[in-house]
């Protein structure tokens, strides 16, 4: 039963992804477009080398074409160079081994360890596996003469050129949407965490609550990594892309300074949640701040959550409903609450003042990071 439930869940998820690819732009549609381009490139390569050129075994051309419709045009070009190199090495080494041994089996025994090891060289990237597979195909089909090897390399070259051309000229991929998606997700996760901490310090929190907040803050690093990866893919998609300036690209790419700002926000959140965790438990290393001081702390965090929430990307905001103005108001209220929190640092209990001073410092740095600047616009 568990197996069938899992199969049903996977089928439903696949069906939803297929529907999303048809209904709206997104990752699913990007995958669909690239898949159709790869299939079309393979068919075109097969037709040119098999039907027009009249080749008897036209395996290498469609193979190269379908493999080289990569996620970016730049990646197609780099992969083409890597693939052609490893295929040439595999074919030549297999041909030489066959000529030397006169036996297909002995040639495989000699060639495969060499080509498999050669394919692990990092310079070849994911294309390294083609060294050994090409050697197997050359030996299995008996295409070991230098004329046959040259024919196969020419097929590979034709397929590579077709794959690159299709990827570059037919809806060349440009990834801008992913950066916005990851920024919005990071903002939503940060705002949710700040609200959770604000609610927790208001009602009173324990070690389990604080550790959960700290784990959530650490997981924000995964969102930061995804954001950096998305920005890298976006920049790479601009390279060697002839259609970049012709395609409708949607909203402009956010400035890279925003990534650094979010990294600072996550850093201060991790420090704050670690400090709060150290004030509770069986043997806390810091004294819990006074309950009256936690009230303005909760207020600071709730207003900071409103300020860090993602801004809607709308062209003309409704009158009196400018999200940037609302964000500035939230920060102003957060600073007012922070002033009340800072006043508690002058308490006489030195242990409470120590822990409260750390909370004040981290929240102050957090608010400074969230302060309006060019990066946040």
C-alpha positions in Angstrom: 0.0 0.0 0.0 2.8 2.4 0.9 4.4 1.7 -2.5 1.1 2.5 -4.4 0.6 5.7 -2.3 4.1 6.8 -3.2 3.5 6.1 -6.9 0.2 7.9 -6.7 1.8 10.9 -5.1 4.6 11.0 -7.7 2.1 10.7 -10.6 0.0 13.5 -9.2 3.1 15.7 -8.8 4.2 15.0 -12.3 0.8 15.8 -13.7 0.7 19.1 -11.8 4.2 20.0 -13.1 3.0 19.2 -16.7 0.0 21.4 -16.3 2.1 24.3 -14.9 4.4 24.0 -17.9 1.5 24.7 -20.1 -0.3 27.3 -18.1 2.4 29.7 -16.8 6.1 30.6 -17.2 8.3 28.9 -14.7 10.9 26.2 -14.2 8.6 23.5 -15.6 8.1 25.4 -18.9 11.9 26.0 -19.2 12.4 22.3 -18.8 9.7 21.6 -21.4 11.2 24.0 -23.9 14.7 22.7 -23.5 13.5 19.1 -23.8 11.6 19.8 -27.1 14.7 21.7 -28.4 17.0 18.7 -27.6 14.6 16.3 -29.3 14.3 18.5 -32.4 18.1 18.9 -32.6 18.5 15.1 -32.5 15.9 14.5 -35.2 17.5 17.2 -37.4 21.0 15.7 -36.9 19.7 12.3 -37.8 18.0 13.6 -41.0 21.1 15.5 -42.1 23.6 12.7 -41.5 21.3 9.7 -42.4 19.0 10.9 -45.1 20.8 13.8 -46.7 24.4 12.6 -46.2 23.4 8.9 -46.6 25.4 7.5 -43.7 24.7 3.9 -42.8 25.2 4.2 -39.0 24.3 7.8 -37.9 24.5 7.3 -34.2 27.0 10.0 -33.2 25.3 13.0 -34.7 21.9 12.8 -32.9 23.7 11.7 -29.8 25.9 14.8 -29.7 23.0 17.1 -30.7 20.7 15.9 -27.9 23.5 16.1 -25.3 24.5 19.6 -26.3 21.2 21.4 -25.9 22.3 22.5 -22.5 20.7 24.9 -20.0 22.7 27.9 -21.4 24.3 28.6 -24.8 27.7 29.1 -23.1 27.4 25.7 -21.5 26.5 24.2 -24.9 29.7 25.6 -26.4 31.9 24.5 -23.5 30.3 21.0 -23.4 30.8 20.7 -27.2 34.5 21.2 -26.9 34.7 18.8 -24.0 32.6 16.2 -25.7 34.4 16.3 -29.0 37.7 15.9 -27.3 36.7 12.9 -25.2 35.0 11.2 -28.1 38.0 11.7 -30.3 40.3 10.3 -27.6 38.0 7.3 -27.0 37.6 6.5 -30.8 41.3 6.9 -31.5 42.5 4.8 -28.5 39.9 2.1 -29.4 41.0 2.0 -33.0 44.7 1.7 -32.1 44.0 -1.0 -29.5 42.0 -3.0 -32.1 44.7 -2.7 -34.7 47.4 -3.8 -32.2 45.5 -6.8 -30.7 43.3 -7.9 -33.6 40.7 -8.9 -31.0 37.6 -6.9 -29.9 37.7 -8.5 -26.5 41.3 -7.8 -25.9 41.0 -4.3 -27.2 38.2 -3.7 -24.7 40.2 -5.1 -21.8 43.0 -2.6 -22.7 41.0 0.4 -23.7 38.2 0.6 -21.1 40.3 1.0 -17.9 42.2 3.8 -19.7 39.2 5.6 -21.1 37.1 5.3 -17.8 40.1 6.7 -15.9 40.5 9.4 -18.5 36.9 10.4 -18.2 37.2 11.2 -14.6 39.5 14.2 -15.3 37.7 17.2 -14.0 38.6 19.2 -17.1 36.1 17.1 -19.1 33.2 17.8 -16.6 30.1 15.7 -17.2 31.3 14.8 -20.7 34.0 12.5 -19.5 31.8 9.4 -19.6 31.7 9.6 -23.4 35.4 8.5 -23.7 34.6 5.0 -22.6 31.1 4.7 -24.2 32.6 5.8 -27.6 35.3 3.2 -27.3 32.7 0.5 -26.6 30.6 1.6 -29.6 33.6 1.8 -32.0 34.7 -1.7 -31.0 31.2 -3.2 -30.9 30.4 -2.0 -34.4 33.8 -2.9 -35.7 34.4 0.7 -36.9 38.0 0.6 -36.1 39.7 1.8 -39.3 41.0 5.3 -39.3 38.5 6.2 -42.1 35.6 5.0 -39.9 36.9 6.9 -36.9 37.2 10.0 -39.0 33.6 9.5 -40.2 32.4 9.2 -36.6 34.2 12.3 -35.6 32.7 14.2 -38.5 29.2 13.0 -37.4 29.9 14.1 -33.9 31.1 17.6 -35.1 27.9 18.0 -37.2 25.7 16.9 -34.3 27.5 19.3 -32.0 27.1 22.2 -34.4 23.4 21.4 -34.7 22.9 21.2 -31.0 24.6 24.5 -30.3 22.8 26.2 -33.2 19.4 25.1 -32.0 20.1 26.1 -28.4 21.4 29.5 -29.5 18.8 30.4 -32.2 15.6 28.8 -30.9 14.4 30.5 -27.8 17.9 30.8 -26.3 17.5 30.4 -22.5 17.8 33.5 -20.3 17.3 33.0 -16.6 16.2 36.1 -14.7 13.1 34.8 -13.1 15.0 32.4 -10.8 16.8 35.2 -9.0 13.6 37.0 -8.2 12.0 33.7 -7.1 14.9 32.9 -4.7 15.0 36.5 -3.3 11.2 36.4 -2.6 11.6 33.0 -0.9 14.4 34.2 1.2 12.4 37.3 2.2 9.4 35.3 3.1 11.4 32.8 5.1 13.1 35.6 7.0 9.9 37.4 7.7 8.2 34.2 8.9 11.2 33.5 11.3 11.2 37.0 12.7 7.4 36.8 13.4 7.8 33.4 15.0 10.6 34.8 17.3 8.6 37.9 18.1 5.6 35.9 19.1 7.8 33.5 21.1 9.5 36.1 23.2 6.1 37.7 23.9 4.5 34.6 25.4 7.7 33.2 26.9 10.1 30.7 25.2 12.1 27.6 26.2 15.1 25.8 24.9 13.2 23.8 22.3 11.7 27.0 20.8 15.1 28.8 20.7 16.9 25.8 19.1 14.1 25.6 16.5 14.6 29.3 15.7 18.3 28.8 15.4 17.8 25.8 13.1 15.5 27.9 10.9 18.1 30.6 10.8 20.8 28.1 9.7 18.6 26.8 7.0 18.4 30.3 5.5 21.9 29.6 4.3 20.5 27.1 1.9 18.3 29.8 0.4 21.3 32.1 0.2 23.2 29.3 -1.7 20.3 28.8 -4.1 20.2 32.6 -4.7 23.9 32.7 -5.5 23.6 29.7 -7.8 20.6 31.3 -9.6 22.5 34.5 -10.1 25.4 32.5 -11.5 23.1 30.8 -14.0 21.6 34.1 -15.0 25.0 35.7 -15.8 26.1 32.6 -17.6 22.9 32.6 -19.7 23.9 36.0 -21.1 27.2 34.7 -22.5 27.3 33.8 -26.2 23.5 34.4 -26.3 22.5 36.0 -29.6 18.9 36.4 -28.6 19.5 38.0 -25.2 18.8 41.6 -26.4 15.9 40.5 -28.6 13.9 38.5 -26.0 11.4 39.9 -23.5 13.3 39.4 -20.3 10.8 40.7 -17.7 11.9 42.5 -14.6 15.5 43.7 -14.4 18.0 41.6 -12.5 18.3 42.8 -8.9 21.7 44.3 -7.9 24.3 41.8 -6.5 24.6 44.1 -3.4 21.2 42.7 -2.3 22.8 39.2 -1.9 25.4 40.6 0.5 22.6 42.5 2.4 20.7 39.3 2.9 23.8 37.4 3.9 24.3 40.0 6.6 20.6 39.6 7.7 21.0 35.9 8.0 24.3 36.2 9.9 22.7 38.5 12.5 19.6 36.3 12.8 21.9 33.3 13.5 23.7 35.2 16.2 20.5 36.5 17.8 18.8 33.0 17.8 22.0 31.4 19.2 22.1 34.1 22.0 18.4 33.5 22.8 19.1 29.7 23.0 22.0 30.3 25.4 19.6 32.1 27.9 17.3 29.1 28.5 17.7 25.5 29.3 18.9 23.4 32.2 22.3 25.2 32.4 22.1 28.5 30.4 25.4 30.3 29.9 23.6 33.7 29.9 20.9 35.1 32.1 17.5 35.4 30.6 16.7 39.1 30.0 13.9 40.6 32.2 10.4 39.8 31.0 9.5 43.5 30.6 12.5 43.9 28.2 11.3 41.1 26.0 8.1 43.0 25.2 9.9 45.7 23.1 12.1 43.0 21.7 9.0 41.2 20.3 7.8 44.5 18.9 11.2 45.1 17.2 11.1 41.7 15.6 7.5 42.0 14.3 8.2 45.3 12.7 11.5 44.0 11.2 9.5 41.1 9.7 7.2 43.6 8.0 10.2 45.4 6.7 11.9 42.3 5.3 8.8 40.8 3.6 9.1 40.8 -0.2 7.9 43.8 -2.1 5.3 43.2 -4.7 6.6 43.8 -8.2 3.8 46.0 -9.5 4.2 48.8 -12.0 1.9 51.4 -10.4 1.0 51.1 -6.7 -2.4 52.1 -5.5 -2.7 55.6 -4.1 -1.5 55.6 -0.4 -0.5 52.0 -0.7 3.2 52.3 -1.8 4.9 49.2 -0.4 8.2 51.0 -0.1 6.6 53.7 2.0 5.0 50.9 4.2 8.4 49.3 4.5 10.0 52.6 5.6 7.2 53.0 8.2 7.8 49.5 9.6 11.5 50.3 10.0 10.7 53.5 11.7 8.4 51.7 14.2 11.1 49.1 14.7 13.7 51.7 15.6 11.2 53.3 18.1 10.7 49.9 19.7 14.5 49.4 19.7 15.0 52.6 21.6 12.7 51.2 24.4 14.7 47.9 24.3 18.0 49.8 24.5 16.9 51.7 27.6 16.8 48.4 29.5 20.6 47.9 29.1 21.0 50.3 32.1 19.5 47.7 34.5 21.6 47.0 37.7 21.8 43.2 37.3 25.0 42.8 35.3 24.2 39.3 34.1 20.9 40.4 32.7 22.5 43.5 31.2 25.1 41.3 29.5 22.6 39.1 27.7 20.3 42.1 26.9 23.3 44.0 25.5 23.9 41.2 23.0 20.3 41.2 22.0 20.3 44.9 21.5 23.5 44.8 19.5 22.3 42.1 17.1 18.9 43.7 16.6 20.5 47.0 16.0 22.8 45.6 13.3 19.8 43.7 11.8 17.8 47.0 11.5 20.8 48.8 10.0 21.1 46.1 7.4 17.4 46.4 6.6 17.7 50.2 6.3 16.5 51.6 2.9 19.4 51.8 0.3 19.9 51.3 -3.3 20.3 47.6 -2.9 16.8 47.2 -1.4 15.0 49.2 -4.1 
